[in-house]
């Protein structure tokens, strides 16, 4: 589970970086930056829901 979370976090940062790149280099009014940011939000939401489900089903034990 740890490697999945790290991989999704890397994808989130990569999507944020590509959005930053598109903001600075797209002068034609393209919406590629908006799409990249929407992908980042979707990945963040999916990661949050996956972590909640993993905790609920016992893949992530609580530490007492």
C-alpha beads as a LAMMPS data file, in Angstrom:
LAMMPS data file: protein, C-alpha beads

64 atoms
63 bonds

1 atom types
1 bond types

-500.0 500.0 xlo xhi
-500.0 500.0 ylo yhi
-500.0 500.0 zlo zhi

Masses

1 110.0

Atoms # bond

1 1 1 0.000 0.000 0.000
2 1 1 2.904 2.318 0.731
3 1 1 4.239 2.076 -2.814
4 1 1 0.831 2.773 -4.320
5 1 1 0.487 5.942 -2.244
6 1 1 3.983 7.105 -3.196
7 1 1 3.301 6.422 -6.878
8 1 1 0.046 8.395 -6.814
9 1 1 1.755 11.287 -5.001
10 1 1 4.432 11.344 -7.726
11 1 1 1.681 11.423 -10.369
12 1 1 -0.014 14.317 -8.545
13 1 1 3.214 16.324 -8.464
14 1 1 3.891 15.507 -12.135
15 1 1 0.419 16.719 -13.092
16 1 1 0.973 19.918 -11.142
17 1 1 4.316 20.419 -12.892
18 1 1 2.791 19.885 -16.319
19 1 1 0.047 22.406 -15.504
20 1 1 2.704 24.935 -14.521
21 1 1 4.549 24.250 -17.772
22 1 1 1.361 24.731 -19.812
23 1 1 0.534 27.990 -18.031
24 1 1 3.871 29.495 -19.019
25 1 1 4.223 28.065 -22.528
26 1 1 0.698 27.984 -23.985
27 1 1 -0.067 31.384 -25.431
28 1 1 -2.794 30.240 -27.807
29 1 1 -5.600 30.109 -25.232
30 1 1 -5.462 26.329 -24.951
31 1 1 -7.030 24.664 -21.949
32 1 1 -4.315 22.062 -21.344
33 1 1 -3.424 23.639 -17.989
34 1 1 -7.042 23.348 -16.840
35 1 1 -7.132 19.688 -17.868
36 1 1 -3.853 18.998 -16.033
37 1 1 -5.200 20.647 -12.879
38 1 1 -8.448 18.695 -13.164
39 1 1 -6.435 15.474 -13.404
40 1 1 -4.505 16.523 -10.290
41 1 1 -7.723 17.131 -8.366
42 1 1 -9.113 13.788 -9.528
43 1 1 -5.961 11.948 -8.470
44 1 1 -5.995 13.668 -5.073
45 1 1 -9.619 12.765 -4.504
46 1 1 -9.029 9.169 -5.626
47 1 1 -6.033 8.881 -3.283
48 1 1 -8.062 10.213 -0.360
49 1 1 -10.911 7.779 -1.030
50 1 1 -8.484 4.880 -1.494
51 1 1 -6.804 5.672 1.829
52 1 1 -10.164 5.846 3.586
53 1 1 -11.216 2.511 2.059
54 1 1 -7.872 0.900 2.903
55 1 1 -8.216 1.960 6.520
56 1 1 -11.820 0.741 6.657
57 1 1 -10.945 -2.687 5.234
58 1 1 -7.886 -3.063 7.466
59 1 1 -5.098 -2.652 4.925
60 1 1 -3.780 0.234 7.032
61 1 1 -3.715 -0.758 10.700
62 1 1 -4.142 1.845 13.394
63 1 1 -1.202 2.331 15.725
64 1 1 -2.034 2.439 19.388

Bonds

1 1 1 2
2 1 2 3
3 1 3 4
4 1 4 5
5 1 5 6
6 1 6 7
7 1 7 8
8 1 8 9
9 1 9 10
10 1 10 11
11 1 11 12
12 1 12 13
13 1 13 14
14 1 14 15
15 1 15 16
16 1 16 17
17 1 17 18
18 1 18 19
19 1 19 20
20 1 20 21
21 1 21 22
22 1 22 23
23 1 23 24
24 1 24 25
25 1 25 26
26 1 26 27
27 1 27 28
28 1 28 29
29 1 29 30
30 1 30 31
31 1 31 32
32 1 32 33
33 1 33 34
34 1 34 35
35 1 35 36
36 1 36 37
37 1 37 38
38 1 38 39
39 1 39 40
40 1 40 41
41 1 41 42
42 1 42 43
43 1 43 44
44 1 44 45
45 1 45 46
46 1 46 47
47 1 47 48
48 1 48 49
49 1 49 50
50 1 50 51
51 1 51 52
52 1 52 53
53 1 53 54
54 1 54 55
55 1 55 56
56 1 56 57
57 1 57 58
58 1 58 59
59 1 59 60
60 1 60 61
61 1 61 62
62 1 62 63
63 1 63 64
